C-alpha cells in the first residue's frame, strides 16, 4: 500500500509538471527506499534526505539507522541526490556532510535547522540567528555539499544571507 501511495503521488506530480521530487525528513531506511523507488518510477529525479542526530555511536536516524545504510538504500532505489535535513543544527551537519561525501558521489543536499528547538512559553524557538547560520555555509561547501538550504527555524532572511556566500563559492 505504501509503494502504491507514493507511486500514485509521484505520477500525479509528474503529470502536473514536476521534474523533481524531494523525499525528505525521513528516519527509516526501509521507508526512504520505498518512497524513492516509487517516486523515481515515473521518471522523476529524486532527492533522498534523511534526518540524523549525533549520539555516542555516531550519526543515526531516530530509528537507529546509520548514514551508510541509508545512503546505500537511497542510491539502490534510484536517488539522484543524497542529503540530510532537519533534526540537528547546521553546526552538527558540517561533520555529517563530510561523512556523507565519503559515502556517495551523488550531489549532496543539506538543509539544517537553525539550531536545536527549545520550547519557550509553549512556542518552539530556534535561537540561531541568520548570521551564525551563514557562518557555517563555507564549511558545508568545503565538505562537498552541492545544495544548501534551511529547514526548521530558518526564514527567507537566512537564505538571503547564504546566497552571496554560495555565489562567491561559485565565482559569480
N, C-alpha and C positions, 0 to 999 in steps of 0.2 A: 504493500500500500504506500509506503514511504517513497519508493522508487517511482511509482506511478504518479504520485502527487507532485514530486519535484519535476518529473519529465513533462507533465501537463503544464505546469507553470512555465518551464523553460520554453516550451513550444509556443505558448501564448505570448511570452515576451518577445520571442523571435518574430512571430507574425506581426507584433506591434512595432517592430523596427529595431529591437535591441541587437547589438553586436556582441556585447559582453554581459556577463552576469557575475556578481560578486557573492560568493558563499562565504559569509564572514561571521565572526564571533562564535565559532564552533568550538566545542570542548571534547567531542567524542570522535575518535579516529574512524570508527565504522560509519558514523553518520556523515562525516565530511566526504568519505569515499563514495557513499551512496548519492549524496547531493551533487558532488562534482560530476560523477558519471552521468547522472540524469540530466544535469544542466548542459553538459557537453554534447549529449546525444543528438540534438537538432543542429549541431554545428556552431553553437555559441562558444566564444572563448571565455574561460572561467578563471576567476581569482579564487584561490582557496586560502582563507585566512582563519587561523586558529587563535584562541585566547590562551595565553600562558601566564603562569606565575612562577616566580623563583622560590624554591624551597631547598632544604639541605641536600636533596637528591638532584638538584639542578632544575632546569625549566621543565614544567609539566602543566598539562591542562588540569582542570578541576576533576576530570575523570581519571587522572593519573597517567595520561599518555605523554611520552617523550617526543620532542621535536623530530627526531629521526624516524620514528614510526609514523607520525602524522604527515611528514613531507613525502615519505615513500608511498603512503596510501593515496595522497592527493595527486602525486605525479602518475601513479599507476592508473588512476581514474581519469586522467586527461587534463589536469590543471595546466593552464598556460602561465600562471603567476602564482607564486607561493608567498604567504605572508602571515602577519600577526597583527591583531588589533585588540583594543580594549584591555581589560584585565589589569594591566600594570601601567605605570607612568613611563614616559619617554626615557627617563633616566635609566631604567632597567632594560628597556628594549634595545638600547645600544649594544649591550653584551649579547642579547638574544639574536640580534641581526647578524652579528659575526658568526654565531653558531649556525644560523640558517644558511648563510652564504656558503659555509663548508659542506652543507648537505645537498645543495642544488645549484645547477647552472641557470635555472629559470630566473626571470626577473623577480626581484623581491619587493614586497609591499609592506610598509609599516604604518599603521595608524594607531598611535598610542594615546592613552588618556593623559590629561593634564594632571598627573599625579594620581595618588590613590584617593578614592572618595571618602569623605567624612560626613557623618550625619550631624548637622547643627540646627537646633531648633526645628527638628522634623523635616529639614531640607537637605538634599545631597549637595555637598560643596566640594569643589576641586580647588585646591589652594595654589597650584602652579599657575603663574601668570604667563602671558604670551611671550615676553622677552626671555624668560627662563626656558620655556619650551623650545623656542627658536635656537637657543644656545646649544642644543643637542643635535641639530639638523646636520651640521657638517660631519659630526661623528657617525651619524647614520649613513650618510653618503660615502664616507671613507670605508665603512664596513661593507659596502656593496649594495646598499638599498637603491632601488630604481624608482619607486613610487613612495612618496611621503605625504601623509595627511594627518588628520587629527580625529580622535574619537571622543569619548565622554569628557566633558569639561572644557572642550575646545570650542572655538567660535570662528566666525569669519575673520576676526582680528588676528587669531593665531595663524591662519592661512596667509593673511597679508604680511605677517612678519616672516614667515618661512619662504615665501615666494622669491624675494630678492636673493636669498642665500642659494636657493636652487638655481636661479638664473645665473648667478656668478659661477657656481659649480659647473654649469653647462656652457660657460663662456658667452652668455647672452648679455 
